[in-house]
Amino acid sequence: MVTRVYAAYDDGLRVIDPETGSVSLRLADRPVECLSVECLSVGPGADGDGSAGSDGTRVLAGTSDAGLFRSTDGGETFERVASESLAPGGTGPDAVTAVATSPHDPAVVWIGTEPSRVFRSVDGGRTAERVGGLTAVPSASEWSFPPRPDTHHVRWIEPSPADSDRWFVGVEAGALVVTPDGGETWLDRPEGSRRDNHALATHPAAPDWVYAAAGDGFAESEDRGESWRVVDRGLDHGYVWGLAVDPGDPETAIVSAASGATAAHRRGEAYLYRRTTGDGSDASPRFERLDDRGIPTGEGTYRAVLASGGESGGVWVIHNEGLYRTRDAGESFERVPADLPASPARALAVR
């Protein structure tokens, strides 16, 4: 049962009660101008690191101009953490653009920044140290994001559910890179992987699978990221942004997509598709477009962000038209009656 939804915006973090629709604004007292919440990791706190609140929920929020913030009470209050490594005042970049918590040990947190760097915390985010080797991979000289040259960033970090040392890192734009050993070595651009990665996902019931939503299409791996195949059958819009996998079925995923970057971010265009697997002799994966399912899509909807819920069939979607949920893996959606900004969210998490 989902009890809270967390939505990151340019002007702070919204904590939403999906049953009542009540919304609380957090991180709005900006330590610097133009603070924007860029990424979220929400889950249980770690025993012994002081990060578990009364309800057992720890919230980590990366910001564009003030580093990393942590809540140990489910999002009621926040403090800036890892400031000795993550600016301001530290030796690292200002912008935290990705954050992920290990499913094997909640004290272990990985943090991605702009320009593209990776940091690791072993105390629930309180402190962090840089993980070496990422920027030494062969493709690093080709990474770029407008305006160039140093605005490429780590857009997503995904831990392997099967191996505590294996992590997947999506760089926007330039590469997918994989470390099998906690950052000691890196596999650069595995065969078939995408370049413009926006979101990655895994599923505990299929621990060898990895999914990637990218500006250059959708791809998936069945060997823990060693090799990838593009899945585009039925996917009429190739700029893929949001991604969530059905908690009850690793073969079912929902993505948001547009015809291109301009359509997604400036003109406003977000379509929803469901990835499934065929039956009988044609069991190859394909996409089905989810039109007329109770959620606005298409022109006028901006950059839909998705998150998996806790129950089978549960997926959440947020865009400039509001927050929606499906309980049946996309067959139908219902709107959460919450007063939210009429602007695209940057990240979404549920707990």
C-alpha positions as CSV (number, residue, x, y, z in Angstrom):
1,M,0.0,0.0,0.0
2,V,1.5,3.3,-1.1
3,T,1.1,5.9,1.7
4,R,3.1,8.8,0.2
5,V,4.0,10.1,-3.2
6,Y,7.0,12.4,-3.6
7,A,7.2,14.7,-6.7
8,A,10.2,16.9,-7.5
9,Y,9.7,20.2,-9.1
10,D,11.7,23.3,-10.0
11,D,10.5,25.1,-6.9
12,G,10.7,22.3,-4.4
13,L,9.4,18.9,-3.3
14,R,5.8,18.0,-3.0
15,V,4.8,15.3,-0.5
16,I,1.4,13.9,-1.5
17,D,-1.1,11.8,0.4
18,P,-2.8,9.9,-2.4
19,E,-5.8,9.0,-0.3
20,T,-6.8,12.5,0.8
21,G,-5.0,14.5,-2.0
22,S,-3.3,16.7,0.6
23,V,0.0,18.2,-0.6
24,S,2.9,19.6,1.5
25,L,5.7,21.7,0.0
26,R,9.2,20.9,1.2
27,L,12.7,22.3,0.3
28,A,11.1,25.6,-0.7
29,D,13.3,27.7,1.6
30,R,16.0,28.0,-1.0
31,P,19.6,28.3,0.2
32,V,20.5,29.7,-3.2
33,E,18.6,31.1,-6.1
34,C,17.0,28.8,-8.6
35,L,17.1,25.7,-6.4
36,S,15.5,22.8,-8.3
37,V,14.9,19.3,-7.0
38,E,16.3,17.0,-9.7
39,C,16.2,13.4,-8.4
40,L,14.8,11.3,-5.5
41,S,15.5,8.1,-3.7
42,V,12.8,7.1,-1.1
43,G,13.0,3.9,1.0
44,P,13.8,2.5,4.4
45,G,16.5,4.0,6.5
46,A,19.6,2.1,7.4
47,D,20.2,0.6,10.8
48,G,23.0,2.2,12.6
49,D,23.5,5.3,10.4
50,G,20.9,7.5,12.1
51,S,18.9,7.9,9.0
52,A,15.7,5.9,9.8
53,G,12.8,8.1,10.9
54,S,9.9,7.2,13.1
55,D,8.1,5.8,10.1
56,G,11.2,4.1,8.7
57,T,11.3,6.2,5.6
58,R,14.4,8.1,4.4
59,V,14.1,10.6,1.6
60,L,17.2,11.7,-0.4
61,A,16.7,14.7,-2.8
62,G,19.3,15.9,-5.2
63,T,19.2,19.6,-6.2
64,S,20.6,21.5,-9.1
65,D,22.4,24.2,-7.1
66,A,22.8,23.0,-3.5
67,G,23.9,19.4,-3.5
68,L,22.1,16.6,-1.6
69,F,19.4,16.8,1.1
70,R,18.2,14.1,3.4
71,S,15.1,13.6,5.4
72,T,14.9,10.9,8.2
73,D,11.2,11.5,8.9
74,G,9.5,10.7,5.6
75,G,10.0,14.2,4.2
76,E,8.8,16.4,7.1
77,T,12.2,18.0,7.6
78,F,15.5,18.0,5.6
79,E,19.2,18.7,6.1
80,R,21.9,19.2,3.6
81,V,24.3,16.2,3.6
82,A,27.6,15.2,2.1
83,S,28.5,18.9,1.8
84,E,32.2,18.2,2.1
85,S,32.1,16.3,-1.2
86,L,29.1,17.9,-2.9
87,A,29.0,21.7,-3.3
88,P,28.3,24.3,-2.2
89,G,31.3,24.5,0.0
90,G,32.7,21.1,-1.1
91,T,35.1,19.9,-3.7
92,G,32.4,18.4,-6.0
93,P,29.8,19.7,-8.4
94,D,26.8,21.8,-7.3
95,A,24.2,19.7,-9.2
96,V,23.1,16.3,-8.0
97,T,21.2,14.8,-10.9
98,A,20.8,11.1,-9.8
99,V,20.6,9.2,-6.5
100,A,20.0,5.6,-5.8
101,T,20.0,3.4,-2.7
102,S,21.2,-0.2,-2.7
103,P,18.5,-2.8,-2.2
104,H,21.1,-5.0,-0.5
105,D,22.1,-2.4,2.1
106,P,20.2,0.8,2.6
107,A,23.3,2.5,4.1
108,V,24.9,2.3,0.6
109,V,23.9,5.3,-1.6
110,W,25.3,6.2,-5.0
111,I,25.1,9.8,-6.2
112,G,25.5,11.2,-9.7
113,T,26.3,14.8,-10.6
114,E,26.7,17.4,-13.4
115,P,29.3,17.3,-14.9
116,S,29.2,13.5,-14.9
117,R,30.7,12.1,-11.7
118,V,29.7,9.3,-9.3
119,F,30.0,9.4,-5.5
120,R,29.3,6.7,-3.0
121,S,28.0,6.9,0.5
122,V,28.2,4.1,3.1
123,D,26.3,5.9,5.8
124,G,23.0,6.6,4.2
125,G,24.1,9.8,2.4
126,R,25.6,11.6,5.4
127,T,29.0,11.6,3.7
128,A,30.2,10.6,0.3
129,E,33.4,9.9,-1.6
130,R,34.0,10.0,-5.3
131,V,34.1,6.7,-7.2
132,G,37.0,6.8,-9.7
133,G,37.2,5.6,-13.2
134,L,33.9,6.8,-14.7
135,T,35.4,9.7,-16.7
136,A,38.3,7.5,-17.9
137,V,36.1,5.3,-20.1
138,P,36.8,5.7,-23.8
139,S,33.5,7.4,-24.6
140,A,33.9,10.1,-22.0
141,S,35.4,12.6,-24.5
142,E,32.2,12.3,-26.6
143,W,29.7,13.1,-23.8
144,S,27.9,16.4,-24.3
145,F,24.7,18.1,-23.5
146,P,23.7,21.6,-24.6
147,P,25.1,24.1,-23.7
148,R,28.4,22.3,-24.0
149,P,31.0,21.4,-22.9
150,D,30.5,20.5,-19.2
151,T,26.8,20.1,-18.8
152,H,26.6,16.4,-19.5
153,H,25.4,14.6,-16.4
154,V,24.6,11.3,-14.8
155,R,20.8,11.2,-15.4
156,W,20.1,7.8,-13.7
157,I,21.8,5.3,-11.4
158,E,20.3,1.8,-11.0
159,P,21.5,-0.9,-8.7
160,S,21.4,-4.6,-9.6
161,P,18.9,-6.5,-7.6
162,A,21.1,-9.7,-7.9
163,D,24.6,-8.3,-7.2
164,S,25.4,-5.7,-4.6
165,D,28.6,-4.6,-6.5
166,R,26.9,-4.2,-9.9
167,W,25.6,-0.7,-10.8
168,F,24.2,0.8,-14.0
169,V,24.9,4.5,-14.8
170,G,23.1,6.4,-17.6
171,V,24.9,9.5,-18.8
172,E,22.9,12.2,-20.6
173,A,24.0,12.3,-23.2
174,G,26.7,9.9,-24.2
175,A,26.7,6.4,-22.7
176,L,25.4,3.7,-20.6
177,V,28.2,2.4,-18.4
178,V,28.2,-0.6,-16.1
179,T,30.4,-1.5,-13.1
180,P,30.5,-5.1,-12.0
181,D,32.7,-4.4,-8.9
182,G,31.6,-1.3,-7.2
183,G,33.4,1.1,-9.4
184,E,36.8,-0.7,-9.7
185,T,36.2,-1.3,-13.4
186,W,33.7,0.0,-15.9
187,L,32.1,-1.5,-19.0
188,D,31.6,1.3,-21.5
189,R,28.7,1.3,-24.0
190,P,27.8,-2.4,-23.9
191,E,26.7,-3.7,-27.2
192,G,23.2,-2.5,-28.2
193,S,23.0,0.0,-25.3
194,R,21.6,3.5,-25.8
195,R,23.5,6.8,-25.7
196,D,20.9,9.3,-24.4
197,N,19.7,7.5,-21.3
198,H,16.9,9.1,-19.3
199,A,15.7,6.3,-17.0
200,L,16.8,2.7,-16.1
201,A,14.9,0.0,-14.2
202,T,15.3,-3.5,-12.8
203,H,13.0,-6.0,-11.3
204,P,13.7,-8.3,-8.3
205,A,11.7,-11.2,-9.9
206,A,13.9,-11.0,-13.0
207,P,17.3,-10.1,-11.6
208,D,19.2,-10.4,-14.8
209,W,17.0,-8.0,-16.7
210,V,17.7,-4.2,-17.1
211,Y,15.5,-1.7,-18.9
212,A,16.5,1.6,-20.5
213,A,14.4,4.5,-21.6
214,A,16.4,6.8,-23.8
215,G,16.2,9.6,-26.3
216,D,17.4,7.1,-28.9
217,G,14.9,4.5,-28.1
218,F,14.0,1.7,-25.6
219,A,16.4,-1.1,-24.9
220,E,16.6,-4.0,-22.5
221,S,19.2,-6.5,-21.4
222,E,18.8,-10.1,-20.1
223,D,22.4,-10.6,-19.0
224,R,22.8,-7.8,-16.3
225,G,23.8,-5.2,-18.9
226,E,26.4,-7.1,-20.7
227,S,24.5,-6.8,-24.0
228,W,21.3,-5.0,-25.1
229,R,18.5,-5.3,-27.7
230,V,16.4,-2.5,-29.0
231,V,12.6,-3.0,-28.6
232,D,10.7,-0.7,-31.0
233,R,7.8,-2.9,-32.3
234,G,4.7,-0.8,-31.9
235,L,6.6,2.2,-30.4
236,D,5.7,5.0,-32.8
237,H,7.5,7.7,-30.8
238,G,11.2,7.1,-30.4
239,Y,12.2,9.7,-27.8
240,V,11.5,7.7,-24.6
241,W,11.6,9.5,-21.2
242,G,9.7,7.9,-18.3
243,L,9.8,4.3,-17.3
244,A,8.2,2.0,-14.7
245,V,8.0,-1.8,-14.5
246,D,4.9,-3.5,-13.2
247,P,5.8,-4.7,-9.6
248,G,3.9,-7.9,-10.3
249,D,5.2,-8.7,-13.8
250,P,8.7,-8.0,-15.1
251,E,7.5,-8.5,-18.7
252,T,5.2,-5.5,-18.4
253,A,6.6,-2.0,-18.4
254,I,5.0,1.4,-19.1
255,V,7.0,4.2,-20.7
256,S,6.3,7.8,-21.8
257,A,7.6,8.9,-25.2
258,A,7.5,11.7,-27.7
259,S,8.6,12.3,-31.3
260,G,11.7,14.1,-30.3
261,A,13.4,16.3,-27.6
262,T,11.7,19.5,-28.8
263,A,8.3,17.9,-28.8
264,A,8.9,16.5,-25.3
265,H,10.3,19.5,-23.6
266,R,9.2,22.6,-25.5
267,R,6.1,21.9,-27.5
268,G,4.6,19.4,-25.1
269,E,4.0,15.9,-26.2
270,A,3.8,12.8,-24.0
271,Y,2.4,9.4,-25.1
272,L,2.2,6.3,-22.9
273,Y,3.1,2.9,-24.2
274,R,3.0,-0.5,-22.5
275,R,5.7,-3.1,-23.2
276,T,4.4,-6.7,-23.2
277,T,5.4,-10.1,-24.6
278,G,3.5,-11.8,-27.3
279,D,1.9,-15.3,-27.1
280,G,2.4,-18.5,-28.9
281,S,4.9,-18.6,-31.8
282,D,5.5,-14.8,-31.7
283,A,6.6,-14.2,-28.2
284,S,8.8,-11.2,-29.0
285,P,8.4,-8.1,-26.9
286,R,6.3,-5.2,-28.4
287,F,4.6,-2.0,-27.3
288,E,1.0,-1.0,-27.2
289,R,-0.1,2.7,-27.1
290,L,-2.3,3.5,-24.2
291,D,-4.8,6.0,-25.5
292,D,-8.2,6.9,-23.9
293,R,-7.3,5.2,-20.6
294,G,-8.4,8.0,-18.3
295,I,-5.1,10.0,-18.4
296,P,-4.4,13.0,-20.8
297,T,-1.7,12.2,-23.3
298,G,-0.4,13.6,-26.5
299,E,-0.1,17.2,-27.4
300,G,-0.2,19.6,-24.4
301,T,1.3,17.1,-21.9
302,Y,4.9,17.6,-20.9
303,R,7.5,15.1,-19.9
304,A,5.5,12.4,-18.1
305,V,7.5,10.8,-15.3
306,L,6.7,7.4,-14.0
307,A,7.2,5.3,-10.8
308,S,6.4,1.7,-9.9
309,G,3.9,1.3,-7.0
310,G,4.1,-1.4,-4.3
311,E,1.3,-3.7,-5.6
312,S,1.0,-5.8,-8.7
313,G,-0.2,-3.6,-11.6
314,G,0.6,-0.4,-9.8
315,V,2.3,2.4,-11.7
316,W,2.1,6.1,-11.1
317,V,2.4,8.9,-13.7
318,I,2.8,12.6,-13.3
319,H,3.0,15.4,-15.8
320,N,1.7,19.0,-16.1
321,E,-1.9,17.7,-16.0
322,G,-1.6,16.1,-12.6
323,L,-0.8,12.9,-10.8
324,Y,-2.4,9.6,-12.0
325,R,-2.3,6.0,-11.0
326,T,-3.1,2.6,-12.6
327,R,-3.9,-0.4,-10.5
328,D,-4.1,-2.7,-13.6
329,A,-0.9,-2.1,-15.5
330,G,-2.3,0.6,-17.7
331,E,-5.7,-0.7,-18.6
332,S,-7.2,2.3,-16.8
333,F,-5.9,5.3,-14.9
334,E,-7.5,7.4,-12.1
335,R,-6.5,11.0,-11.2
336,V,-5.3,11.7,-7.7
337,P,-7.2,14.9,-6.5
338,A,-4.1,16.8,-5.5
339,D,-3.4,20.5,-6.2
340,L,-0.1,20.3,-8.1
341,P,1.8,22.8,-10.3
342,A,0.7,22.9,-13.9
343,S,4.3,22.3,-14.9
344,P,6.3,19.1,-15.5
345,A,7.8,17.3,-12.5
346,R,11.4,16.2,-12.6
347,A,11.2,13.1,-10.5
348,L,8.6,10.8,-8.9
349,A,8.9,8.3,-6.1
350,V,6.4,6.4,-4.0
351,R,6.6,4.7,-0.6
